[in-house]
């Protein structure tokens, strides 16, 4: 995924899951890692980081 796709995916996930979006992305990353899909896991970790930026540093 390129940076634009990651940003769009993060925003969509945040809109649909709100405060659970980062946890959802983390879960997807773990699932992809467990199944050996390392590139996809890396994408989900990038989406997770982007969600963190969308949320802002003070929200939990």
C-alpha distance matrix in Angstrom:
0.0 3.8 6.7 8.0 5.9 6.3 9.8 10.5 9.8 11.9 14.5 14.9 15.3 17.7 19.6 20.1 20.9 22.2 23.3 22.0 18.3 17.7 19.7 17.9 14.5 16.5 18.1 15.0 14.0 17.6 17.7 14.8 16.4 19.7 18.8 17.5 13.8 12.8 9.2 8.7 11.1 9.4 6.4 9.6 11.4 9.2 9.7 13.3 13.8 12.7 15.2 17.7 17.5 17.9 20.8 22.5 24.2 27.4 26.2 26.1
3.8 0.0 3.8 5.5 5.4 6.3 8.7 10.1 10.7 12.3 14.4 15.5 16.5 18.3 20.1 21.3 22.2 23.0 24.1 23.3 19.6 18.9 21.4 20.0 16.6 18.6 20.7 17.9 16.7 20.4 20.9 18.1 19.5 23.0 22.3 20.8 17.3 15.8 12.2 12.2 14.1 11.7 9.0 12.0 13.1 10.0 10.7 14.3 13.9 12.3 15.3 17.6 16.6 17.1 20.4 21.6 23.4 26.8 26.0 26.4
6.7 3.8 0.0 3.8 5.5 5.1 6.1 8.6 9.9 10.5 12.3 14.2 15.3 16.3 18.3 20.0 20.8 21.0 21.9 21.7 18.0 17.2 20.2 19.2 15.9 17.9 20.5 18.3 17.1 20.8 21.8 19.5 20.6 24.2 24.1 22.8 19.4 17.6 14.4 14.1 15.2 12.5 9.9 12.2 12.5 8.9 9.4 12.7 11.6 9.5 12.7 14.7 13.3 13.8 17.3 18.2 20.1 23.5 23.0 23.7
8.0 5.5 3.8 0.0 3.8 5.4 5.1 6.2 8.6 9.9 10.7 12.3 14.2 15.3 16.5 18.4 19.8 20.1 21.7 21.7 17.9 17.8 21.0 19.6 16.7 19.4 21.7 19.3 18.8 22.6 23.2 21.1 22.8 26.1 25.8 24.8 21.3 20.0 16.7 15.8 17.3 15.2 12.0 13.8 14.8 11.4 10.7 14.1 13.6 10.6 13.1 15.8 14.1 13.6 17.3 18.6 21.1 24.2 23.4 24.4
5.9 5.4 5.5 3.8 0.0 3.8 5.4 5.1 6.0 8.5 9.9 10.5 12.0 14.0 15.3 16.4 17.8 18.8 20.5 19.9 16.1 16.3 19.0 17.2 14.3 17.2 19.0 16.3 16.2 20.0 20.2 18.1 20.2 23.3 22.7 22.0 18.4 17.6 14.4 12.9 14.8 13.3 9.7 11.3 13.2 10.4 9.1 12.8 13.3 10.7 12.7 15.8 15.0 14.3 17.5 19.5 22.0 24.9 23.5 24.0
6.3 6.3 5.1 5.4 3.8 0.0 3.8 5.5 5.1 6.0 8.6 9.9 10.5 12.1 14.2 15.4 16.0 16.7 17.9 17.2 13.4 13.1 15.9 14.5 11.4 14.0 16.2 13.9 13.4 17.2 18.0 16.1 17.9 21.1 21.0 20.5 17.1 15.9 13.1 11.5 12.4 10.8 7.3 8.4 9.8 6.8 5.5 9.2 9.5 7.3 9.4 12.3 11.9 11.7 14.7 16.6 18.8 21.8 20.5 20.8
9.8 8.7 6.1 5.1 5.4 3.8 0.0 3.8 5.5 5.1 6.2 8.6 9.9 10.5 12.2 14.3 15.2 15.2 16.6 16.7 13.1 13.0 16.4 15.4 12.7 15.5 18.0 16.3 16.1 19.8 20.7 19.3 21.0 24.2 24.4 24.0 20.7 19.5 16.8 15.2 15.7 14.0 10.8 11.2 12.0 8.9 7.0 9.9 9.7 6.3 8.1 11.0 9.8 9.0 12.4 14.2 16.8 19.6 18.5 19.3
10.5 10.1 8.6 6.2 5.1 5.5 3.8 0.0 3.8 5.4 5.2 6.1 8.6 9.8 10.6 12.3 14.1 14.6 16.8 16.8 13.1 14.1 17.1 15.4 13.3 16.7 18.6 16.5 17.1 20.7 21.1 19.8 22.1 24.9 24.7 24.7 21.3 20.7 17.9 15.8 16.9 15.9 12.3 12.4 14.2 11.6 8.9 11.9 12.6 9.3 10.0 13.5 12.6 10.8 13.9 16.3 19.3 21.7 20.1 20.9
9.8 10.7 9.9 8.6 6.0 5.1 5.5 3.8 0.0 3.8 5.5 5.1 6.1 8.5 9.9 10.6 11.9 13.1 15.1 14.3 10.5 11.6 14.2 12.1 10.0 13.5 15.0 12.8 13.7 17.3 17.4 16.3 18.8 21.5 21.3 21.6 18.3 18.0 15.7 13.0 13.9 13.5 10.0 9.4 11.7 9.9 6.7 9.7 11.4 8.9 9.0 12.7 12.9 11.4 13.8 16.6 19.3 21.6 19.5 19.6
11.9 12.3 10.5 9.9 8.5 6.0 5.1 5.4 3.8 0.0 3.8 5.5 5.2 6.0 8.5 10.0 10.3 10.7 12.1 11.8 8.1 8.7 11.8 10.6 8.6 11.8 14.0 12.7 13.3 16.7 17.5 16.9 18.9 21.6 22.1 22.4 19.4 18.7 16.8 14.3 14.2 13.6 10.5 9.2 10.4 8.7 5.2 7.1 8.5 5.9 5.2 8.9 9.4 7.9 10.1 12.9 15.5 17.8 15.8 16.0
14.5 14.4 12.3 10.7 9.9 8.6 6.2 5.2 5.5 3.8 0.0 3.8 5.5 5.1 6.1 8.6 9.9 9.7 11.9 12.5 9.2 10.8 14.0 12.9 11.7 15.0 16.9 15.8 16.9 20.1 20.8 20.4 22.6 25.1 25.5 26.0 23.0 22.4 20.3 17.8 17.9 17.3 14.2 12.9 14.2 12.3 8.9 10.4 11.4 8.2 6.9 10.4 10.1 7.3 9.6 12.6 15.8 17.6 15.5 16.4
14.9 15.5 14.2 12.3 10.5 9.9 8.6 6.1 5.1 5.5 3.8 0.0 3.8 5.4 5.1 6.2 8.5 9.6 12.5 12.4 9.2 11.7 14.2 12.1 11.5 15.2 16.3 14.9 16.7 19.8 19.8 19.6 22.3 24.4 24.4 25.3 22.3 22.3 20.4 17.4 17.9 18.0 14.6 13.1 15.3 14.0 10.3 11.9 13.9 11.2 9.6 13.2 13.6 10.8 12.5 15.8 19.0 20.5 17.9 18.2
15.3 16.5 15.3 14.2 12.0 10.5 9.9 8.6 6.1 5.2 5.5 3.8 0.0 3.8 5.4 5.2 5.8 7.5 9.9 9.0 5.7 8.4 10.5 8.4 8.2 11.9 12.8 11.8 13.8 16.6 16.8 17.1 19.6 21.6 21.9 23.1 20.4 20.5 19.1 15.9 15.8 16.3 13.4 11.1 13.1 12.7 8.9 9.6 12.2 10.4 8.1 11.5 13.0 10.7 11.5 15.1 17.7 19.1 16.2 15.8
17.7 18.3 16.3 15.3 14.0 12.1 10.5 9.8 8.5 6.0 5.1 5.4 3.8 0.0 3.8 5.5 5.3 4.8 7.2 7.8 5.1 7.7 10.4 9.6 9.8 12.9 14.4 14.2 15.9 18.5 19.2 19.8 21.9 23.9 24.7 25.8 23.2 22.9 21.6 18.7 18.1 18.2 15.6 13.2 14.3 13.7 10.1 9.8 11.8 9.8 6.6 9.6 10.9 8.1 8.2 11.9 14.8 15.8 12.8 13.0
19.6 20.1 18.3 16.5 15.3 14.2 12.2 10.6 9.9 8.5 6.1 5.1 5.4 3.8 0.0 3.8 5.8 5.6 9.2 10.1 8.2 11.4 13.6 12.4 13.0 16.3 17.3 16.9 19.0 21.6 21.9 22.4 24.9 26.7 27.2 28.5 25.8 25.8 24.3 21.3 21.1 21.4 18.5 16.3 17.8 17.0 13.3 13.5 15.4 13.0 10.2 13.0 13.8 10.4 10.6 14.2 17.4 18.0 15.0 15.5
20.1 21.3 20.0 18.4 16.4 15.4 14.3 12.3 10.6 10.0 8.6 6.2 5.2 5.5 3.8 0.0 3.8 6.0 9.5 9.1 7.7 11.4 12.7 10.7 12.1 15.4 15.6 15.2 17.9 20.1 19.9 20.8 23.6 25.0 25.3 27.0 24.5 25.0 23.8 20.4 20.3 21.3 18.5 15.9 17.9 17.8 14.0 14.1 16.7 14.9 11.9 14.9 16.3 13.4 13.3 17.0 19.8 20.3 17.0 16.7
20.9 22.2 20.8 19.8 17.8 16.0 15.2 14.1 11.9 10.3 9.9 8.5 5.8 5.3 5.8 3.8 0.0 3.8 6.3 5.3 4.9 8.6 9.4 8.0 10.2 12.9 13.1 13.6 16.1 17.9 18.1 19.6 21.9 23.1 24.0 25.8 23.7 24.0 23.3 20.0 19.2 20.3 18.0 14.9 16.4 16.9 13.3 12.4 15.2 14.2 10.8 13.1 15.3 12.9 11.9 15.6 17.9 18.1 14.6 13.6
22.2 23.0 21.0 20.1 18.8 16.7 15.2 14.6 13.1 10.7 9.7 9.6 7.5 4.8 5.6 6.0 3.8 0.0 3.8 5.5 5.6 8.6 10.2 10.1 11.8 14.1 15.1 16.0 18.0 19.8 20.6 22.0 24.0 25.4 26.6 28.2 26.0 25.9 25.2 22.1 21.0 21.6 19.4 16.4 17.2 17.3 13.9 12.6 14.6 13.5 9.7 11.4 13.3 10.7 9.0 12.6 15.0 14.8 11.3 10.9
23.3 24.1 21.9 21.7 20.5 17.9 16.6 16.8 15.1 12.1 11.9 12.5 9.9 7.2 9.2 9.5 6.3 3.8 0.0 3.8 5.6 7.1 8.2 9.5 11.4 12.7 14.0 15.7 17.2 18.6 20.0 21.7 23.1 24.5 26.2 27.7 25.9 25.5 25.2 22.4 20.6 21.2 19.6 16.4 16.4 17.0 14.1 11.9 13.7 13.4 9.6 10.0 12.7 10.9 8.3 11.4 12.9 12.5 8.8 7.5
22.0 23.3 21.7 21.7 19.9 17.2 16.7 16.8 14.3 11.8 12.5 12.4 9.0 7.8 10.1 9.1 5.3 5.5 3.8 0.0 3.8 5.6 5.3 6.1 8.7 10.0 10.6 12.4 14.3 15.4 16.5 18.5 20.0 21.1 22.7 24.5 22.9 22.9 22.9 19.8 18.0 19.1 17.8 14.2 14.7 15.9 13.0 10.7 13.4 13.7 10.1 11.0 14.2 12.9 10.9 14.1 15.3 15.3 11.8 9.7
18.3 19.6 18.0 17.9 16.1 13.4 13.1 13.1 10.5 8.1 9.2 9.2 5.7 5.1 8.2 7.7 4.9 5.6 5.6 3.8 0.0 3.8 5.4 5.0 6.2 8.6 9.8 10.6 12.4 14.3 15.4 16.6 18.4 20.0 21.3 22.7 20.7 20.4 20.0 16.9 15.5 16.3 14.5 11.2 12.0 12.7 9.5 7.8 10.7 10.5 7.1 9.1 11.9 10.5 9.6 13.0 14.8 15.6 12.5 11.1
17.7 18.9 17.2 17.8 16.3 13.1 13.0 14.1 11.6 8.7 10.8 11.7 8.4 7.7 11.4 11.4 8.6 8.6 7.1 5.6 3.8 0.0 3.8 5.4 5.2 6.2 8.7 10.0 10.6 12.5 14.3 15.4 16.5 18.4 20.2 21.2 19.4 18.6 18.4 15.9 13.8 14.2 13.1 9.7 9.4 10.6 8.2 5.2 7.9 8.9 6.0 6.8 10.3 10.1 9.1 11.8 12.8 14.1 11.5 9.8
19.7 21.4 20.2 21.0 19.0 15.9 16.4 17.1 14.2 11.8 14.0 14.2 10.5 10.4 13.6 12.7 9.4 10.2 8.2 5.3 5.4 3.8 0.0 3.8 5.4 5.0 6.1 8.6 9.8 10.5 12.3 14.2 15.2 16.4 18.5 20.0 18.8 18.4 18.9 16.2 13.7 15.0 14.4 10.7 10.6 12.8 10.8 7.8 10.8 12.4 9.8 10.3 13.9 13.9 12.5 15.1 15.5 16.3 13.5 10.9
17.9 20.0 19.2 19.6 17.2 14.5 15.4 15.4 12.1 10.6 12.9 12.1 8.4 9.6 12.4 10.7 8.0 10.1 9.5 6.1 5.0 5.4 3.8 0.0 3.8 5.4 5.1 6.3 8.7 10.0 10.6 12.4 14.3 15.4 16.7 18.5 16.9 17.2 17.4 14.2 12.4 14.2 13.1 9.3 10.5 12.6 10.1 8.3 12.0 12.8 10.4 12.1 15.3 14.7 14.0 17.1 18.1 19.2 16.2 14.0
14.5 16.6 15.9 16.7 14.3 11.4 12.7 13.3 10.0 8.6 11.7 11.5 8.2 9.8 13.0 12.1 10.2 11.8 11.4 8.7 6.2 5.2 5.4 3.8 0.0 3.8 5.4 5.1 6.2 8.7 9.9 10.6 12.3 14.2 15.5 16.6 14.6 14.3 14.1 11.2 9.4 10.6 9.4 5.7 6.9 8.9 6.6 5.2 9.0 10.1 8.6 10.5 13.4 13.4 13.5 16.2 17.3 19.1 16.6 14.8
16.5 18.6 17.9 19.4 17.2 14.0 15.5 16.7 13.5 11.8 15.0 15.2 11.9 12.9 16.3 15.4 12.9 14.1 12.7 10.0 8.6 6.2 5.0 5.4 3.8 0.0 3.8 5.4 5.0 6.3 8.7 9.9 10.5 12.3 14.4 15.4 14.2 13.5 14.2 11.8 9.0 10.4 10.5 6.9 6.6 9.7 8.8 6.3 9.4 11.7 10.5 11.2 14.5 15.3 14.9 17.1 17.3 19.0 16.9 14.6
18.1 20.7 20.5 21.7 19.0 16.2 18.0 18.6 15.0 14.0 16.9 16.3 12.8 14.4 17.3 15.6 13.1 15.1 14.0 10.6 9.8 8.7 6.1 5.1 5.4 3.8 0.0 3.8 5.4 5.1 6.2 8.6 9.8 10.5 12.4 14.3 13.5 13.8 15.0 12.2 9.7 12.2 12.3 8.7 9.5 12.8 11.5 9.7 13.1 15.0 13.6 14.6 18.0 18.3 17.8 20.3 20.7 22.0 19.5 16.8
15.0 17.9 18.3 19.3 16.3 13.9 16.3 16.5 12.8 12.7 15.8 14.9 11.8 14.2 16.9 15.2 13.6 16.0 15.7 12.4 10.6 10.0 8.6 6.3 5.1 5.4 3.8 0.0 3.8 5.4 5.1 6.1 8.5 9.8 10.7 12.3 10.7 11.4 12.1 8.9 7.2 10.1 9.6 6.4 8.6 11.4 10.1 9.5 13.1 14.4 13.6 15.4 18.2 18.4 18.6 21.3 22.1 23.8 21.4 19.2
14.0 16.7 17.1 18.8 16.2 13.4 16.1 17.1 13.7 13.3 16.9 16.7 13.8 15.9 19.0 17.9 16.1 18.0 17.2 14.3 12.4 10.6 9.8 8.7 6.2 5.0 5.4 3.8 0.0 3.8 5.5 5.2 6.1 8.6 10.0 10.6 9.1 8.7 9.7 7.4 4.3 7.0 7.8 5.0 5.9 9.3 9.3 8.7 11.5 13.6 13.5 14.8 17.5 18.4 18.8 21.0 21.3 23.5 21.5 19.5
17.6 20.4 20.8 22.6 20.0 17.2 19.8 20.7 17.3 16.7 20.1 19.8 16.6 18.5 21.6 20.1 17.9 19.8 18.6 15.4 14.3 12.5 10.5 10.0 8.7 6.3 5.1 5.4 3.8 0.0 3.8 5.5 5.1 6.1 8.6 9.9 9.8 9.8 12.0 10.1 6.9 9.9 11.4 8.8 9.1 12.8 12.9 11.6 14.3 16.8 16.4 17.1 20.2 21.2 21.2 23.2 23.1 25.0 23.0 20.4
17.7 20.9 21.8 23.2 20.2 18.0 20.7 21.1 17.4 17.5 20.8 19.8 16.8 19.2 21.9 19.9 18.1 20.6 20.0 16.5 15.4 14.3 12.3 10.6 9.9 8.7 6.2 5.1 5.5 3.8 0.0 3.8 5.5 5.1 6.3 8.7 8.6 10.0 12.1 9.7 7.7 11.3 12.2 9.9 11.4 14.7 14.4 13.7 16.9 18.8 18.2 19.6 22.6 23.1 23.2 25.6 26.0 27.7 25.4 22.9
14.8 18.1 19.5 21.1 18.1 16.1 19.3 19.8 16.3 16.9 20.4 19.6 17.1 19.8 22.4 20.8 19.6 22.0 21.7 18.5 16.6 15.4 14.2 12.4 10.6 9.9 8.6 6.1 5.2 5.5 3.8 0.0 3.8 5.4 5.2 6.2 5.0 6.6 8.4 6.2 4.9 8.7 9.7 8.5 10.3 13.1 13.3 13.5 16.3 18.0 18.2 19.8 22.3 23.0 23.7 26.0 26.5 28.7 26.6 24.5
16.4 19.5 20.6 22.8 20.2 17.9 21.0 22.1 18.8 18.9 22.6 22.3 19.6 21.9 24.9 23.6 21.9 24.0 23.1 20.0 18.4 16.5 15.2 14.3 12.3 10.5 9.8 8.5 6.1 5.1 5.5 3.8 0.0 3.8 5.4 5.1 5.6 5.5 8.7 8.0 5.5 8.5 10.9 9.9 10.4 13.6 14.6 14.3 16.5 18.9 19.3 20.3 22.8 24.1 24.7 26.5 26.5 28.8 27.1 24.8
19.7 23.0 24.2 26.1 23.3 21.1 24.2 24.9 21.5 21.6 25.1 24.4 21.6 23.9 26.7 25.0 23.1 25.4 24.5 21.1 20.0 18.4 16.4 15.4 14.2 12.3 10.5 9.8 8.6 6.1 5.1 5.4 3.8 0.0 3.8 5.5 7.6 8.7 12.0 11.1 9.0 12.3 14.3 13.0 13.7 17.1 17.7 17.1 19.6 22.0 22.0 23.0 25.8 26.9 27.1 29.1 29.0 30.9 29.0 26.4
18.8 22.3 24.1 25.8 22.7 21.0 24.4 24.7 21.3 22.1 25.5 24.4 21.9 24.7 27.2 25.3 24.0 26.6 26.2 22.7 21.3 20.2 18.5 16.7 15.5 14.4 12.4 10.7 10.0 8.6 6.3 5.2 5.4 3.8 0.0 3.8 5.6 8.3 11.2 10.1 9.4 12.8 14.3 13.6 15.1 18.0 18.5 18.6 21.2 23.1 23.3 24.8 27.3 28.1 28.7 30.9 31.2 33.3 31.3 28.8
17.5 20.8 22.8 24.8 22.0 20.5 24.0 24.7 21.6 22.4 26.0 25.3 23.1 25.8 28.5 27.0 25.8 28.2 27.7 24.5 22.7 21.2 20.0 18.5 16.6 15.4 14.3 12.3 10.6 9.9 8.7 6.2 5.1 5.5 3.8 0.0 3.8 5.6 8.8 9.1 8.6 11.2 13.3 13.5 14.5 17.1 18.3 18.7 20.8 22.8 23.6 24.9 27.1 28.3 29.2 31.1 31.3 33.7 32.0 29.8
13.8 17.3 19.4 21.3 18.4 17.1 20.7 21.3 18.3 19.4 23.0 22.3 20.4 23.2 25.8 24.5 23.7 26.0 25.9 22.9 20.7 19.4 18.8 16.9 14.6 14.2 13.5 10.7 9.1 9.8 8.6 5.0 5.6 7.6 5.6 3.8 0.0 3.8 5.7 5.5 6.2 8.8 10.2 10.8 12.4 14.5 15.5 16.5 18.6 20.1 21.1 22.8 24.7 25.7 26.9 29.0 29.5 32.1 30.4 28.5
12.8 15.8 17.6 20.0 17.6 15.9 19.5 20.7 18.0 18.7 22.4 22.3 20.5 22.9 25.8 25.0 24.0 25.9 25.5 22.9 20.4 18.6 18.4 17.2 14.3 13.5 13.8 11.4 8.7 9.8 10.0 6.6 5.5 8.7 8.3 5.6 3.8 0.0 3.8 5.4 4.9 6.1 8.6 9.8 10.4 12.3 14.1 15.1 16.5 18.3 19.8 21.1 22.8 24.2 25.6 27.2 27.4 30.2 28.9 27.2
9.2 12.2 14.4 16.7 14.4 13.1 16.8 17.9 15.7 16.8 20.3 20.4 19.1 21.6 24.3 23.8 23.3 25.2 25.2 22.9 20.0 18.4 18.9 17.4 14.1 14.2 15.0 12.1 9.7 12.0 12.1 8.4 8.7 12.0 11.2 8.8 5.7 3.8 0.0 3.8 5.4 5.1 6.4 8.8 9.9 10.7 12.5 14.3 15.5 16.6 18.5 20.2 21.4 22.6 24.5 26.1 26.7 29.7 28.5 27.2
8.7 12.2 14.1 15.8 12.9 11.5 15.2 15.8 13.0 14.3 17.8 17.4 15.9 18.7 21.3 20.4 20.0 22.1 22.4 19.8 16.9 15.9 16.2 14.2 11.2 11.8 12.2 8.9 7.4 10.1 9.7 6.2 8.0 11.1 10.1 9.1 5.5 5.4 3.8 0.0 3.8 5.3 5.0 6.3 8.7 9.8 10.5 12.3 14.3 15.2 16.5 18.5 20.1 20.8 22.4 24.5 25.5 28.2 26.6 25.2
11.1 14.1 15.2 17.3 14.8 12.4 15.7 16.9 13.9 14.2 17.9 17.9 15.8 18.1 21.1 20.3 19.2 21.0 20.6 18.0 15.5 13.8 13.7 12.4 9.4 9.0 9.7 7.2 4.3 6.9 7.7 4.9 5.5 9.0 9.4 8.6 6.2 4.9 5.4 3.8 0.0 3.8 5.4 5.1 6.2 8.7 9.8 10.4 12.4 14.2 15.2 16.7 18.6 19.8 21.0 22.8 23.3 25.9 24.4 22.7
9.4 11.7 12.5 15.2 13.3 10.8 14.0 15.9 13.5 13.6 17.3 18.0 16.3 18.2 21.4 21.3 20.3 21.6 21.2 19.1 16.3 14.2 15.0 14.2 10.6 10.4 12.2 10.1 7.0 9.9 11.3 8.7 8.5 12.3 12.8 11.2 8.8 6.1 5.1 5.3 3.8 0.0 3.8 5.4 5.1 6.2 8.6 9.7 10.6 12.4 14.2 15.4 16.8 18.4 20.0 21.4 21.8 24.8 23.7 22.5
6.4 9.0 9.9 12.0 9.7 7.3 10.8 12.3 10.0 10.5 14.2 14.6 13.4 15.6 18.5 18.5 18.0 19.4 19.6 17.8 14.5 13.1 14.4 13.1 9.4 10.5 12.3 9.6 7.8 11.4 12.2 9.7 10.9 14.3 14.3 13.3 10.2 8.6 6.4 5.0 5.4 3.8 0.0 3.8 5.5 5.1 6.2 8.6 9.9 10.5 12.3 14.3 15.4 16.3 18.3 20.1 21.1 24.1 22.8 21.9
9.6 12.0 12.2 13.8 11.3 8.4 11.2 12.4 9.4 9.2 12.9 13.1 11.1 13.2 16.3 15.9 14.9 16.4 16.4 14.2 11.2 9.7 10.7 9.3 5.7 6.9 8.7 6.4 5.0 8.8 9.9 8.5 9.9 13.0 13.6 13.5 10.8 9.8 8.8 6.3 5.1 5.4 3.8 0.0 3.8 5.3 4.9 6.1 8.6 9.6 10.3 12.3 14.2 14.9 16.2 18.4 19.4 22.0 20.2 19.0
11.4 13.1 12.5 14.8 13.2 9.8 12.0 14.2 11.7 10.4 14.2 15.3 13.1 14.3 17.8 17.9 16.4 17.2 16.4 14.7 12.0 9.4 10.6 10.5 6.9 6.6 9.5 8.6 5.9 9.1 11.4 10.3 10.4 13.7 15.1 14.5 12.4 10.4 9.9 8.7 6.2 5.1 5.5 3.8 0.0 3.8 5.4 4.9 6.3 8.6 9.8 10.6 12.6 14.2 15.3 16.8 17.1 19.9 18.7 17.4
9.2 10.0 8.9 11.4 10.4 6.8 8.9 11.6 9.9 8.7 12.3 14.0 12.7 13.7 17.0 17.8 16.9 17.3 17.0 15.9 12.7 10.6 12.8 12.6 8.9 9.7 12.8 11.4 9.3 12.8 14.7 13.1 13.6 17.1 18.0 17.1 14.5 12.3 10.7 9.8 8.7 6.2 5.1 5.3 3.8 0.0 3.8 5.3 5.1 6.2 8.6 9.8 10.7 12.3 14.2 15.5 16.3 19.5 18.6 18.0
9.7 10.7 9.4 10.7 9.1 5.5 7.0 8.9 6.7 5.2 8.9 10.3 8.9 10.1 13.3 14.0 13.3 13.9 14.1 13.0 9.5 8.2 10.8 10.1 6.6 8.8 11.5 10.1 9.3 12.9 14.4 13.3 14.6 17.7 18.5 18.3 15.5 14.1 12.5 10.5 9.8 8.6 6.2 4.9 5.4 3.8 0.0 3.8 5.4 5.0 6.1 8.6 9.8 10.3 12.1 14.2 15.7 18.5 16.9 16.5
13.3 14.3 12.7 14.1 12.8 9.2 9.9 11.9 9.7 7.1 10.4 11.9 9.6 9.8 13.5 14.1 12.4 12.6 11.9 10.7 7.8 5.2 7.8 8.3 5.2 6.3 9.7 9.5 8.7 11.6 13.7 13.5 14.3 17.1 18.6 18.7 16.5 15.1 14.3 12.3 10.4 9.7 8.6 6.1 4.9 5.3 3.8 0.0 3.8 5.4 5.1 6.4 8.8 9.8 10.6 12.5 13.4 15.9 14.3 13.3
13.8 13.9 11.6 13.6 13.3 9.5 9.7 12.6 11.4 8.5 11.4 13.9 12.2 11.8 15.4 16.7 15.2 14.6 13.7 13.4 10.7 7.9 10.8 12.0 9.0 9.4 13.1 13.1 11.5 14.3 16.9 16.3 16.5 19.6 21.2 20.8 18.6 16.5 15.5 14.3 12.4 10.6 9.9 8.6 6.3 5.1 5.4 3.8 0.0 3.8 5.4 5.0 6.5 8.8 9.9 10.8 11.3 14.4 13.7 13.4
12.7 12.3 9.5 10.6 10.7 7.3 6.3 9.3 8.9 5.9 8.2 11.2 10.4 9.8 13.0 14.9 14.2 13.5 13.4 13.7 10.5 8.9 12.4 12.8 10.1 11.7 15.0 14.4 13.6 16.8 18.8 18.0 18.9 22.0 23.1 22.8 20.1 18.3 16.6 15.2 14.2 12.4 10.5 9.6 8.6 6.2 5.0 5.4 3.8 0.0 3.8 5.3 5.0 6.2 8.6 9.9 11.6 14.7 13.8 14.3
15.2 15.3 12.7 13.1 12.7 9.4 8.1 10.0 9.0 5.2 6.9 9.6 8.1 6.6 10.2 11.9 10.8 9.7 9.6 10.1 7.1 6.0 9.8 10.4 8.6 10.5 13.6 13.6 13.5 16.4 18.2 18.2 19.3 22.0 23.3 23.6 21.1 19.8 18.5 16.5 15.2 14.2 12.3 10.3 9.8 8.6 6.1 5.1 5.4 3.8 0.0 3.8 5.3 4.9 6.0 8.5 10.5 12.9 11.2 11.4
17.7 17.6 14.7 15.8 15.8 12.3 11.0 13.5 12.7 8.9 10.4 13.2 11.5 9.6 13.0 14.9 13.1 11.4 10.0 11.0 9.1 6.8 10.3 12.1 10.5 11.2 14.6 15.4 14.8 17.1 19.6 19.8 20.3 23.0 24.8 24.9 22.8 21.1 20.2 18.5 16.7 15.4 14.3 12.3 10.6 9.8 8.6 6.4 5.0 5.3 3.8 0.0 3.8 5.5 5.2 6.2 7.2 9.9 8.8 9.1
17.5 16.6 13.3 14.1 15.0 11.9 9.8 12.6 12.9 9.4 10.1 13.6 13.0 10.9 13.8 16.3 15.3 13.3 12.7 14.2 11.9 10.3 13.9 15.3 13.4 14.5 18.0 18.2 17.5 20.2 22.6 22.3 22.8 25.8 27.3 27.1 24.7 22.8 21.4 20.1 18.6 16.8 15.4 14.2 12.6 10.7 9.8 8.8 6.5 5.0 5.3 3.8 0.0 3.8 5.5 5.2 7.0 10.3 10.1 11.6
17.9 17.1 13.8 13.6 14.3 11.7 9.0 10.8 11.4 7.9 7.3 10.8 10.7 8.1 10.4 13.4 12.9 10.7 10.9 12.9 10.5 10.1 13.9 14.7 13.4 15.3 18.3 18.4 18.4 21.2 23.1 23.0 24.1 26.9 28.1 28.3 25.7 24.2 22.6 20.8 19.8 18.4 16.3 14.9 14.2 12.3 10.3 9.8 8.8 6.2 4.9 5.5 3.8 0.0 3.8 5.5 8.8 11.0 9.9 11.8
20.8 20.4 17.3 17.3 17.5 14.7 12.4 13.9 13.8 10.1 9.6 12.5 11.5 8.2 10.6 13.3 11.9 9.0 8.3 10.9 9.6 9.1 12.5 14.0 13.5 14.9 17.8 18.6 18.8 21.2 23.2 23.7 24.7 27.1 28.7 29.2 26.9 25.6 24.5 22.4 21.0 20.0 18.3 16.2 15.3 14.2 12.1 10.6 9.9 8.6 6.0 5.2 5.5 3.8 0.0 3.8 6.8 8.1 6.3 8.2
22.5 21.6 18.2 18.6 19.5 16.6 14.2 16.3 16.6 12.9 12.6 15.8 15.1 11.9 14.2 17.0 15.6 12.6 11.4 14.1 13.0 11.8 15.1 17.1 16.2 17.1 20.3 21.3 21.0 23.2 25.6 26.0 26.5 29.1 30.9 31.1 29.0 27.2 26.1 24.5 22.8 21.4 20.1 18.4 16.8 15.5 14.2 12.5 10.8 9.9 8.5 6.2 5.2 5.5 3.8 0.0 3.8 5.7 6.0 8.8
24.2 23.4 20.1 21.1 22.0 18.8 16.8 19.3 19.3 15.5 15.8 19.0 17.7 14.8 17.4 19.8 17.9 15.0 12.9 15.3 14.8 12.8 15.5 18.1 17.3 17.3 20.7 22.1 21.3 23.1 26.0 26.5 26.5 29.0 31.2 31.3 29.5 27.4 26.7 25.5 23.3 21.8 21.1 19.4 17.1 16.3 15.7 13.4 11.3 11.6 10.5 7.2 7.0 8.8 6.8 3.8 0.0 3.8 5.8 8.0
27.4 26.8 23.5 24.2 24.9 21.8 19.6 21.7 21.6 17.8 17.6 20.5 19.1 15.8 18.0 20.3 18.1 14.8 12.5 15.3 15.6 14.1 16.3 19.2 19.1 19.0 22.0 23.8 23.5 25.0 27.7 28.7 28.8 30.9 33.3 33.7 32.1 30.2 29.7 28.2 25.9 24.8 24.1 22.0 19.9 19.5 18.5 15.9 14.4 14.7 12.9 9.9 10.3 11.0 8.1 5.7 3.8 0.0 3.8 6.6
26.2 26.0 23.0 23.4 23.5 20.5 18.5 20.1 19.5 15.8 15.5 17.9 16.2 12.8 15.0 17.0 14.6 11.3 8.8 11.8 12.5 11.5 13.5 16.2 16.6 16.9 19.5 21.4 21.5 23.0 25.4 26.6 27.1 29.0 31.3 32.0 30.4 28.9 28.5 26.6 24.4 23.7 22.8 20.2 18.7 18.6 16.9 14.3 13.7 13.8 11.2 8.8 10.1 9.9 6.3 6.0 5.8 3.8 0.0 3.8
26.1 26.4 23.7 24.4 24.0 20.8 19.3 20.9 19.6 16.0 16.4 18.2 15.8 13.0 15.5 16.7 13.6 10.9 7.5 9.7 11.1 9.8 10.9 14.0 14.8 14.6 16.8 19.2 19.5 20.4 22.9 24.5 24.8 26.4 28.8 29.8 28.5 27.2 27.2 25.2 22.7 22.5 21.9 19.0 17.4 18.0 16.5 13.3 13.4 14.3 11.4 9.1 11.6 11.8 8.2 8.8 8.0 6.6 3.8 0.0
